[in-house]
């Protein structure tokens, strides 16, 4: 029982009572709040709501505003979809292996001599091929296998060293195209024409092709002067190649153009590809070394010609372009300029056999020492600076082409250049006598590569009014002098004599 529960005075205080009622007692509650008024919420009537909303007209305005907002959203969405659909957008082109590869014309005799040295020679060949692959080369054009007049039907003449070379090339992930321009194809077709064998039997030509395809050859190179350069012969070759072709491992036919004017191939098979690649020389055929003016004219001519359906491959057939003198100037300048041109042009470049690419591996194997790291650094350090520069430039260009869509399959635009308004003011050579600055653009989407080639003997500056639609700035990707780095405004670019420059253009404030 609570304390004081029986005490009636608990919770009460004495009061004075009424006047005159002395001694009277009165009880009053403690801390009792005043009662709050009770509010009863009632919904507004229709008239009260209309009055609060501003009347019946406000309802119509509100409906119109909501409808306007929805219509604006629909219009903006439709405009965005239209911009996305109608705006030019690049589509990735699915290229075959020969369209993505950089070809290297290899002399088989040199490797056969190396392999004949025994196990050490075989190891050297393997490392040389791996070195070529590391430079960005994807396919080899094997020259010198068949000497002039030699028949490819004589299978017993195939040296064991060639078969080993094919095996090592496949291990190094290098495709091999067999050069048959020196082989005697006329003898084979003459024998097939007088053969009494039924038509369903293999001809000597087919047997020879199957033999080499079975050895791992990825294709064959013929000249446009060969007897095999005809619709009937190429259809026969195409049937054999398809027997060994798989997805991603297609076997191809390349044709070497021997003259400045291509020989037409009259074909009635419009839906059949008879020739996959046409190999052309970027420089004209001549017995004497051309001048820089003639070189510039030849390059400009090729840059302005629209290519045919066959995939182009560019090369330099003349040996003087790689190892001698052109126009009385040092050839390494033209050599580097041609490297830039061949690799940045549309198509697959085909580089001539170059001693600089294999010098490192050859010197490495020539040193009989167990400490390979020291030999590697020693040989590279003592290589000629010019030769090291050639290899470095080639390496930069080949890997840039492999990762940049614009250089691989982007559009090509030749840019005319006004030499008279952009030549150096201090030049003593008349602009009409000096080769102009050659320029072209490789584009894919919003990415642009500007290639500048100065074949002349005087510097050229880029006038801002020369190509006003181009971005104002760019970053150096490569230069034949290997001395240009970072970003630069186009109007500040000075192209030195016999120099080639590759610039990746971008808009101010961003790099793309």
C-alpha positions in Angstrom: 0.0 0.0 0.0 1.5 3.4 -1.0 2.7 5.7 1.7 0.1 8.2 2.8 -2.6 6.4 0.9 -5.0 6.7 3.9 -4.3 10.4 4.4 -7.1 12.4 3.0 -5.0 15.5 3.0 -2.3 14.1 0.6 -2.3 15.9 -2.6 -4.3 18.8 -1.2 -3.4 22.2 0.1 -5.3 24.2 2.7 -7.4 27.0 1.4 -8.9 30.0 3.1 -12.3 29.1 1.9 -15.0 31.7 1.8 -14.7 34.9 3.7 -16.0 34.3 7.1 -15.7 30.5 6.9 -12.8 30.4 9.2 -11.3 27.1 9.7 -12.8 25.6 6.5 -10.7 23.3 4.3 -10.7 23.1 0.4 -8.8 20.7 -1.9 -7.3 21.8 -5.3 -5.5 19.7 -7.9 -1.8 20.4 -8.6 -0.2 20.9 -12.2 -3.4 20.3 -14.1 -3.1 22.0 -17.6 -5.9 23.9 -19.1 -7.9 22.0 -21.6 -7.0 22.7 -25.3 -9.7 23.6 -27.8 -10.6 20.6 -30.0 -10.0 21.3 -33.8 -12.2 19.5 -36.2 -10.7 19.3 -39.8 -13.2 19.4 -42.6 -12.5 19.1 -46.4 -12.9 22.2 -48.5 -15.8 22.4 -50.8 -15.4 22.8 -54.6 -16.1 26.5 -54.3 -13.5 26.9 -51.6 -10.9 25.0 -53.6 -11.5 27.1 -56.8 -11.3 30.2 -54.7 -8.0 29.1 -53.2 -6.5 28.1 -56.6 -7.4 31.4 -58.2 -10.6 30.4 -59.8 -11.5 28.0 -62.8 -9.0 29.8 -65.1 -6.0 28.6 -63.1 -6.9 25.0 -63.7 -6.6 25.4 -67.4 -3.3 27.2 -67.1 -2.0 24.4 -65.0 -3.0 21.8 -67.6 -1.4 23.8 -70.3 1.9 24.1 -68.4 2.0 20.3 -67.7 1.3 19.6 -71.4 4.0 22.1 -72.5 6.6 20.5 -70.2 5.8 17.0 -71.6 5.9 18.3 -75.2 9.3 20.0 -74.6 10.7 16.8 -73.2 9.5 14.8 -76.2 11.0 17.3 -78.6 14.4 17.4 -76.9 14.5 13.6 -76.8 13.6 13.4 -80.5 16.2 16.0 -81.4 18.9 14.1 -79.4 18.0 10.8 -81.2 18.1 12.6 -84.5 21.5 14.0 -83.9 22.8 10.7 -82.9 21.3 8.9 -85.9 22.2 11.5 -88.5 25.6 12.5 -87.2 28.5 10.9 -89.1 30.0 8.1 -86.9 32.8 5.8 -87.7 32.2 2.2 -88.1 35.0 -0.2 -87.3 36.1 -1.9 -90.5 36.7 -5.6 -90.3 40.1 -6.1 -91.9 41.7 -9.3 -93.1 45.1 -10.2 -91.9 46.9 -9.0 -95.0 45.1 -5.6 -94.7 46.4 -5.2 -91.2 49.9 -6.6 -91.7 53.1 -4.8 -92.4 55.0 -6.8 -95.1 58.8 -7.3 -95.0 60.6 -8.5 -98.1 63.1 -11.0 -96.9 66.0 -12.5 -98.8 65.8 -16.3 -98.2 69.5 -16.9 -99.2 70.8 -14.9 -96.2 68.8 -17.0 -93.7 69.7 -20.2 -95.4 73.4 -19.4 -95.1 72.9 -18.7 -91.4 70.9 -21.9 -90.8 73.7 -23.9 -92.5 76.0 -23.0 -89.5 74.3 -25.6 -87.3 72.4 -25.2 -84.1 73.8 -21.8 -83.4 72.7 -20.6 -86.8 69.2 -21.9 -86.2 69.0 -20.1 -82.9 70.1 -16.9 -84.6 67.4 -17.2 -87.3 64.8 -17.8 -84.6 65.9 -14.7 -82.7 66.0 -12.6 -85.9 62.5 -13.5 -86.8 61.3 -12.7 -83.2 63.1 -9.4 -83.5 61.3 -8.6 -86.8 58.0 -9.4 -85.1 58.7 -7.1 -82.2 59.2 -4.3 -84.7 55.6 -4.6 -85.8 56.2 -6.7 -88.9 53.3 -9.1 -89.5 54.2 -10.9 -92.8 57.2 -11.9 -94.8 57.6 -11.9 -98.6 60.1 -14.7 -99.1 62.3 -13.8 -102.1 65.1 -15.8 -103.7 63.6 -19.2 -103.1 63.2 -19.8 -106.8 66.0 -18.7 -109.0 65.3 -17.4 -112.5 63.9 -20.1 -114.7 63.5 -22.6 -111.8 60.2 -24.6 -111.8 58.1 -24.8 -108.7 56.9 -28.3 -109.7 60.3 -29.8 -108.8 59.4 -30.3 -105.2 62.7 -32.2 -104.4 64.6 -28.9 -105.0 62.9 -27.4 -101.9 65.8 -27.0 -99.5 65.4 -28.2 -95.9 66.5 -24.7 -94.7 63.4 -23.2 -96.4 61.1 -25.6 -94.6 62.8 -24.9 -91.3 62.5 -21.1 -92.0 58.7 -21.6 -92.6 58.4 -23.4 -89.3 60.3 -20.8 -87.4 58.2 -18.0 -89.0 55.0 -19.7 -87.9 56.4 -20.0 -84.4 57.2 -16.2 -84.4 53.6 -15.5 -85.6 54.8 -14.3 -89.0 52.8 -15.0 -92.1 54.9 -16.0 -95.1 54.1 -15.2 -98.8 56.2 -17.0 -101.4 57.6 -14.9 -104.2 57.1 -16.7 -107.5 58.1 -13.9 -109.9 61.4 -15.7 -110.7 59.9 -19.2 -111.1 59.2 -20.7 -114.4 55.4 -20.9 -114.5 55.2 -21.0 -118.3 56.7 -24.5 -118.3 54.1 -25.8 -115.9 51.2 -24.4 -117.9 52.7 -25.7 -121.2 52.9 -29.2 -119.6 49.4 -29.0 -118.3 48.1 -27.9 -121.7 49.6 -31.0 -123.4 48.7 -33.4 -120.6 46.5 -36.4 -121.3 45.3 -36.6 -117.7 41.5 -36.4 -117.1 40.2 -33.0 -116.1 39.3 -34.1 -112.6 43.0 -34.9 -111.8 45.3 -32.4 -110.3 47.6 -30.4 -112.6 51.3 -29.8 -111.9 50.5 -26.3 -110.9 47.9 -27.4 -108.3 50.3 -30.0 -106.9 53.0 -27.4 -106.5 50.6 -25.0 -104.8 49.3 -27.6 -102.4 52.8 -28.6 -101.4 53.8 -25.1 -100.4 50.5 -24.4 -98.7 50.9 -27.6 -96.7 54.3 -26.3 -95.6 52.5 -23.3 -94.0 52.8 -20.7 -96.8 50.1 -18.0 -96.4 50.0 -16.9 -100.1 51.9 -16.4 -103.3 53.3 -13.3 -105.1 53.3 -13.2 -108.9 54.2 -10.5 -111.3 51.7 -8.9 -113.7 53.9 -10.2 -116.6 53.6 -13.9 -115.6 51.5 -16.4 -117.4 49.5 -17.0 -114.2 48.2 -13.4 -114.4 45.0 -14.3 -116.2 41.5 -15.1 -115.2 41.7 -18.8 -116.0 44.9 -19.3 -114.1 43.8 -17.3 -111.1 40.5 -19.1 -110.9 42.5 -22.3 -110.7 44.7 -20.9 -108.0 41.7 -19.6 -106.1 40.2 -23.0 -105.9 43.4 -24.5 -104.4 43.8 -21.6 -101.9 40.2 -22.1 -100.6 41.1 -25.7 -99.8 43.6 -24.5 -97.2 41.8 -21.3 -96.1 40.0 -21.0 -92.8 38.4 -18.0 -91.0 41.2 -15.7 -90.0 43.8 -17.8 -91.9 42.9 -17.0 -95.5 45.4 -17.8 -98.2 46.0 -15.0 -100.6 47.4 -14.0 -104.1 49.5 -10.9 -104.4 50.4 -9.3 -107.7 53.5 -7.2 -108.2 53.0 -4.3 -110.6 56.1 -4.1 -112.7 55.3 -0.9 -114.6 54.0 2.5 -113.8 50.8 1.7 -115.6 48.9 -1.3 -114.2 48.0 -4.1 -116.6 44.2 -4.7 -116.6 42.9 -8.1 -115.6 39.8 -8.7 -117.7 37.6 -10.8 -115.5 34.0 -11.9 -116.0 33.7 -13.2 -112.4 32.5 -10.0 -110.7 31.7 -11.8 -107.5 35.1 -13.6 -107.2 38.2 -12.0 -105.8 41.1 -13.1 -108.0 43.7 -10.8 -106.6 43.8 -9.8 -102.9 46.8 -7.4 -102.9 48.5 -5.3 -105.6 52.1 -4.4 -104.8 53.2 -1.1 -106.3 56.3 1.0 -106.1 55.9 4.5 -104.8 58.8 5.7 -106.9 59.0 5.6 -110.7 61.0 3.0 -112.6 64.2 4.5 -113.7 67.8 3.3 -114.3 69.4 6.4 -112.8 68.6 7.8 -109.4 65.9 10.4 -109.7 66.1 13.9 -108.4 64.1 15.1 -105.4 61.8 16.9 -107.8 61.0 13.7 -109.6 60.5 11.9 -106.3 58.1 14.6 -105.2 56.1 14.5 -108.4 55.8 10.7 -108.2 54.6 10.8 -104.6 52.1 13.6 -105.4 50.8 11.6 -108.4 50.1 8.5 -106.2 48.5 10.5 -103.5 46.0 12.0 -105.9 45.0 8.7 -107.6 42.0 6.9 -106.3 42.8 3.2 -105.7 41.0 0.3 -107.3 39.1 -2.5 -105.5 42.2 -4.5 -104.9 43.9 -3.7 -101.6 47.1 -1.7 -102.3 50.5 -2.4 -100.9 53.3 0.1 -101.3 57.0 -0.5 -101.6 60.2 0.9 -103.0 61.7 -1.5 -105.5 64.8 0.4 -106.4 67.8 -0.5 -104.2 69.2 3.0 -104.6 66.3 4.4 -102.6 67.6 2.5 -99.5 71.3 2.4 -99.8 72.7 4.9 -102.3 72.3 8.6 -103.0 69.4 10.4 -104.6 69.8 13.8 -106.2 73.3 14.1 -104.6 71.9 14.1 -101.1 72.4 11.6 -98.3 70.0 8.7 -98.8 69.0 8.2 -95.2 66.9 11.3 -95.3 64.9 10.0 -98.2 64.8 6.6 -96.5 63.2 7.9 -93.4 60.8 10.1 -95.4 59.7 7.0 -97.3 59.2 5.1 -94.1 56.8 7.7 -93.0 55.0 7.8 -96.3 54.7 4.0 -96.8 53.3 3.4 -93.3 50.9 6.3 -93.2 49.4 5.8 -96.6 46.2 3.7 -97.1 47.1 0.0 -97.6 49.7 -2.4 -96.4 53.4 -1.2 -96.6 56.0 -3.6 -97.9 59.4 -2.7 -96.6 62.5 -3.9 -98.5 65.1 -6.0 -96.7 67.0 -3.7 -94.4 70.3 -4.6 -92.7 69.6 -2.2 -89.9 66.6 -4.2 -88.7 68.7 -7.3 -88.3 72.1 -5.9 -87.3 71.4 -6.1 -83.5 70.5 -9.8 -83.6 73.3 -10.6 -85.9 75.9 -8.9 -83.7 74.4 -10.5 -80.7 74.8 -14.0 -82.0 78.3 -13.3 -83.3 79.6 -12.7 -79.8 80.3 -16.0 -78.1 79.8 -15.0 -74.5 77.5 -16.3 -71.8 76.7 -12.9 -70.5 74.0 -11.9 -73.0 72.8 -8.8 -71.2 76.2 -7.1 -71.5 76.4 -8.0 -75.2 73.0 -6.6 -75.8 73.8 -3.3 -74.3 77.2 -3.2 -76.0 76.0 -3.9 -79.5 73.1 -1.4 -79.3 75.3 1.3 -77.9 77.9 0.8 -80.6 75.5 0.7 -83.5 75.7 3.7 -85.8 73.5 6.5 -84.6 71.8 6.9 -88.0 71.0 3.2 -88.2 69.6 3.2 -84.6 67.4 6.1 -85.6 66.1 4.3 -88.6 65.0 1.3 -86.5 63.5 3.6 -83.8 61.5 5.6 -86.4 60.2 2.4 -88.0 59.3 1.0 -84.6 57.3 4.2 -83.7 55.5 4.2 -87.0 54.6 0.5 -87.2 53.2 0.5 -83.6 51.3 3.8 -84.2 49.6 2.3 -87.2 48.7 -0.9 -85.3 46.8 1.0 -82.5 45.3 4.0 -84.4 42.2 3.3 -86.4 42.7 6.5 -88.5 46.1 5.2 -89.8 44.8 1.6 -90.2 41.6 2.1 -92.2 40.7 5.8 -91.9 39.7 8.0 -94.8 42.4 9.7 -97.0 42.3 13.3 -98.0 45.0 14.9 -100.1 45.7 18.5 -99.1 47.0 20.8 -101.8 49.8 23.1 -100.5 50.6 26.6 -101.8 54.4 26.7 -101.6 54.6 30.2 -103.0 52.9 31.7 -100.0 54.4 29.5 -97.3 58.0 29.2 -98.2 60.7 30.6 -95.9 61.4 34.3 -96.6 65.1 33.6 -96.3 65.1 30.9 -98.9 67.3 31.5 -102.0 65.6 28.7 -104.0 62.7 29.7 -106.3 59.4 28.1 -105.2 58.8 27.0 -108.7 62.0 25.0 -108.8 61.7 23.5 -105.3 59.3 20.6 -104.7 56.2 21.6 -102.8 55.3 20.5 -99.3 53.1 17.3 -99.7 50.4 16.8 -97.1 47.5 14.5 -96.6 45.0 13.7 -93.8 44.0 10.4 -92.3 40.7 10.6 -90.5 38.4 8.3 -88.5 35.6 9.9 -86.7 36.9 12.9 -84.8 40.5 11.7 -84.9 42.8 13.2 -87.5 46.4 12.6 -88.5 48.2 15.2 -90.5 51.2 13.9 -92.5 53.7 16.5 -93.9 56.4 15.6 -96.4 59.0 18.2 -97.5 60.9 16.6 -100.3 62.5 19.9 -101.3 65.6 21.7 -100.2 64.0 24.6 -98.4 61.8 24.8 -95.3 58.1 25.4 -95.4 55.8 27.0 -92.8 52.1 26.2 -92.3 50.0 29.2 -93.0 46.9 29.3 -90.8 44.8 30.1 -93.9 46.1 27.0 -95.7 43.5 24.6 -94.2 41.1 26.6 -92.0 38.9 23.6 -91.2 41.7 21.8 -89.4 42.1 22.0 -85.7 44.6 24.6 -84.6 46.8 22.4 -82.5 48.4 18.9 -82.6 50.8 16.6 -80.9 53.9 15.2 -82.6 53.6 11.4 -83.2 56.8 10.9 -85.3 59.3 12.9 -87.3 62.1 11.7 -89.6 64.5 13.7 -87.5 63.3 12.1 -84.2 63.6 15.5 -82.6 60.0 16.7 -82.3 58.0 16.1 -79.1 54.9 17.4 -77.3 52.1 19.7 -78.6 52.3 22.6 -81.0 50.0 25.0 -82.8 49.9 24.3 -86.6 50.9 27.8 -87.6 54.2 27.4 -85.6 55.3 24.2 -87.5 58.3 24.6 -89.7 59.0 21.6 -91.9 62.7 21.3 -92.6 64.2 20.2 -95.9 63.8 16.5 -96.6 61.7 16.1 -93.4 58.5 14.1 -92.7 56.2 14.8 -89.8 53.2 13.0 -88.4 50.8 15.1 -86.2 47.7 14.0 -84.3 45.3 16.9 -84.4 43.0 17.9 -81.5 40.8 20.8 -80.6 42.0 23.3 -78.1 41.4 22.3 -74.5 41.2 18.6 -75.0 43.3 15.8 -76.5 41.5 13.1 -78.6 
